Amino acid sequence: MGNDAGNSVSQAANVRYLEALAGVAETKTVRELAAPLCRRVTEPGAKAPRQVRALNPLAADDAALLRAISDPKWMVNDLRNRDLVPLLYATPTEDPAERRRRSARVTRLLRLLRGHGLLHKVPHTHRYQLSVQARTTILALLAAADANPDKLTNAA
């Protein structure tokens, strides 16, 4: 990679990081943020129109997926299939068939996240980026899922 190409990649990563840090205060309710994710949607860009399932941010599997992609380190390095596999599977495997199965499942999960507009593919790479709005939505959903019901009812 040439020096100019390396500088432009670094600059792009810095810009994404600063945009995320300078995120505007969200004025939507958690319900308004969650509603689009909790419905089936048509996958954008598919050759044949395909639907992707709804997300359930309170379900263990979907919450683990949202936690994994919301890690701030992906703002700098972007996200790849091979980055998600060890985060979603606690035990590594040496079996090639099992590695392919896990990778295929993560590919389907990436398609699901792209269908809901949470991830965007970086052109001509195998990398994905989380948008600022998606980061805000995911963090709000995870915070609501982990919130103490007593504190919530007292605040209401």
PyMOL commands that set and color helices and strands:
alter all, ss='L'
color gray80, all
select helices_A, chain A and resi 3-21+30-38+60-69+74-77+81-88+96-115+132-145+149-155
alter helices_A, ss='H'
color red, helices_A
select strands_A, chain A and resi 41-42+51-52+119-121+128-130
alter strands_A, ss='S'
color yellow, strands_A
deselect
rebuild
show_as cartoon
